């Protein structure tokens, strides 16, 4: 049970991490522009990874637990 609780916490932080850095990329693009580094592509990739991870986690939750 403790391992499952830890896994649930890590899962939540993975999603929030992708959102945080995606929003950071958008903010950086607004503040610094994209001439030296394309922050908007970086942000887009982080948001895409958020949705990929979220979908994967939802599919895992729908599967019956293995014994």
C-alpha positions as CSV (number, residue, x, y, z in Angstrom):
1,X,0.0,0.0,0.0
2,X,2.8,2.4,0.8
3,X,4.4,1.9,-2.6
4,X,1.1,2.6,-4.3
5,X,0.8,5.8,-2.3
6,X,4.3,6.9,-3.3
7,X,3.6,6.1,-6.9
8,X,0.4,8.2,-6.9
9,X,2.4,11.1,-5.5
10,X,5.1,10.9,-8.1
11,X,2.6,10.6,-10.8
12,X,0.9,13.8,-9.7
13,X,4.2,15.7,-9.6
14,X,5.2,14.5,-13.0
15,X,2.1,16.1,-14.5
16,X,2.6,19.3,-12.5
17,X,6.2,19.4,-13.6
18,X,5.3,19.3,-17.3
19,X,2.7,22.1,-16.8
20,X,5.1,24.2,-14.7
21,X,7.9,24.1,-17.3
22,X,5.5,24.5,-20.2
23,X,4.2,27.7,-18.6
24,X,7.8,28.8,-17.9
25,X,8.5,28.4,-21.6
26,X,5.6,30.6,-22.5
27,X,6.6,33.2,-20.0
28,X,10.2,33.2,-21.3
29,X,9.0,33.6,-24.9
30,X,7.0,36.7,-23.8
31,X,9.9,38.2,-21.8
32,X,12.9,37.3,-24.0
33,X,11.5,36.4,-27.4
34,X,12.5,33.4,-29.4
35,X,15.5,34.6,-31.4
36,X,18.1,32.6,-29.5
37,X,16.0,29.8,-28.2
38,X,12.5,28.8,-29.3
39,X,10.7,28.8,-25.9
40,X,7.3,28.3,-27.5
41,X,8.4,25.0,-29.1
42,X,9.9,24.0,-25.7
43,X,6.6,24.9,-24.0
44,X,4.6,23.0,-26.7
45,X,6.7,19.9,-26.2
46,X,6.2,20.0,-22.4
47,X,2.4,20.5,-22.8
48,X,2.3,17.6,-25.3
49,X,4.2,15.4,-22.8
50,X,1.7,16.4,-20.1
51,X,-1.1,15.0,-22.2
52,X,0.7,11.9,-23.2
53,X,1.6,11.2,-19.6
54,X,-1.9,12.0,-18.4
55,X,-3.5,9.6,-21.0
56,X,-1.1,6.9,-20.0
57,X,-1.8,7.3,-16.4
58,X,-5.6,7.2,-17.0
59,X,-5.2,4.0,-19.0
60,X,-3.2,2.4,-16.1
61,X,-5.9,3.4,-13.6
62,X,-8.6,1.7,-15.7
63,X,-6.7,-1.6,-15.7
64,X,-7.6,-4.0,-12.9
65,X,-4.8,-4.3,-10.3
66,X,-2.4,-7.2,-10.9
67,X,-2.1,-9.7,-8.1
